[in-house]
Amino acid sequence: MDLKLTKKIVLVSGASKGLGYAAAMQFAKEGTILFINSRDDIKLEKAARLIREATKTEVIPMAGDITLPGTVSAIMEEIRKRFGKLDILVCNAGGPPSGSFESFTDEQWTSAINLSFMSQVRLIREALPLLRKSDTPSVVTLTSVSVKQPIENLILSNSVRAATAALTKTLAIELGGENIRFNSIMPGWTKTERVQELLGHRVQQNNSSLEEELRKQSAAIPLKRLGEPEEFANALVFLASPAASYITGLMLTVDGGFYRGTA
Ligand SMILES: NC(=O)c1ccc[n+]([C@@H]2O[C@H](COP(=O)([O-])OP(=O)(O)OC[C@H]3O[C@@H](n4cnc5c(N)ncnc54)[C@H](OP(=O)(O)O)[C@@H]3O)[C@@H](O)[C@H]2O)c1
């Protein structure tokens, strides 16, 4: 299938590693022109170099903390100056820490909201003028399967990502008349550094080993394994692409069947 992504202008935030990096690499393989972002400029430069070497496409790293309004404005200004439009926006960043309800302060709640919700609000708001210049505008937000089925000991993520899902669906309705598509990907347990950290906490809590926690988590997934970042990226790139032109407002789980509901 032709995803019709050649020369499309794409921005992926939170893309130096993990799911964001896998998505960026897959977009580059499809011949897009890529802007990538994350905080650590050395790691981001390295990610850009690896993607360029693997795909021979143009990759422009824009380092900065996506929770800061100044970072978002600077990225959009650079895209505007160089290309005058944005075809695809992928809103991603790291996730909030694990813990139970009574372990978190107001400051930690505010910081989770800023990281996983307000960063996406600002990215989308600032990107809209550039998306309106595209003939195939599309936005994908990264949330989590925890929106559909809360994950134990992840109350910050479970709660805040539900707001992002609602934001995505509302924008699909509000801006559908302008042909701007909004979808969300809800990853399940996928092999990244963040998941290693989360399982590391369980090792401490349960006085077990990483192998044991991995075995227990895999057993709870119908496909009996964690996902690969590339499997997640394949779904995301299709959903964002013009090939998915009649799909908007979709909350797509990519979770090996982890979510047990029927809706
Ligand atoms: N992996 C999974 O199984 C899974 C499942 C459900 C949901 N998710 C969610 O999907 C998202 C990506 O997960 P992941 O596993 O790929 O995480 P990850 O391995 O921790 O990677 C996060 C990426 O975002 C960047 N980042 C973090 N904070 C940022 C900020 N404030 N501004 C700009 N960039 C920032 C990181 O680079 P720097 O540190 O250099 O900034 C890194 O490139 C997270 O929100 C996560 O909670 C993941």
The ligand as a Gaussian input file, in Angstrom:
#p B3LYP/6-31G(d) Opt

LIG

0 1
 N        6.289000       1.987000      26.320000
 C        5.074000       1.614000      26.669000
 O        4.795000       0.433000      26.840000
 C        3.989000       2.645000      26.866000
 C        2.694000       2.189000      27.132000
 C        1.684000       3.126000      27.290000
 C        1.966000       4.469000      27.197000
 N        3.242000       4.875000      26.940000
 C        3.479000       6.314000      26.849000
 O        4.024000       6.638000      25.584000
 C        4.954000       7.720000      25.725000
 C        6.313000       7.294000      25.187000
 O        6.735000       6.166000      25.938000
 P        8.194000       5.558000      25.845000
 O        8.084000       4.226000      26.477000
 O        8.727000       5.694000      24.475000
 O        8.995000       6.553000      26.836000
 P       10.548000       6.784000      26.965000
 O       11.320000       5.571000      26.572000
 O       10.734000       7.322000      28.346000
 O       10.874000       7.949000      25.893000
 C       10.333000       9.224000      26.092000
 C       10.882000      10.195000      25.051000
 O       10.320000      11.483000      25.297000
 C       11.379000      12.441000      25.562000
 N       10.861000      13.381000      26.564000
 C       10.544000      13.124000      27.868000
 N       10.118000      14.228000      28.462000
 C       10.167000      15.223000      27.524000
 C        9.878000      16.611000      27.547000
 N        9.420000      17.203000      28.653000
 N       10.055000      17.320000      26.404000
 C       10.504000      16.739000      25.266000
 N       10.799000      15.421000      25.190000
 C       10.643000      14.688000      26.314000
 C       12.573000      11.591000      26.009000
 O       13.827000      12.223000      25.776000
 P       14.489000      13.261000      26.850000
 O       14.471000      12.572000      28.164000
 O       15.860000      13.554000      26.320000
 O       13.642000      14.476000      26.822000
 C       12.390000      10.390000      25.090000
 O       12.869000      10.684000      23.811000
 C        5.008000       8.050000      27.216000
 O        4.110000       9.086000      27.470000
 C        4.537000       6.782000      27.861000
 O        4.001000       6.986000      29.139000
 C        4.244000       3.996000      26.776000

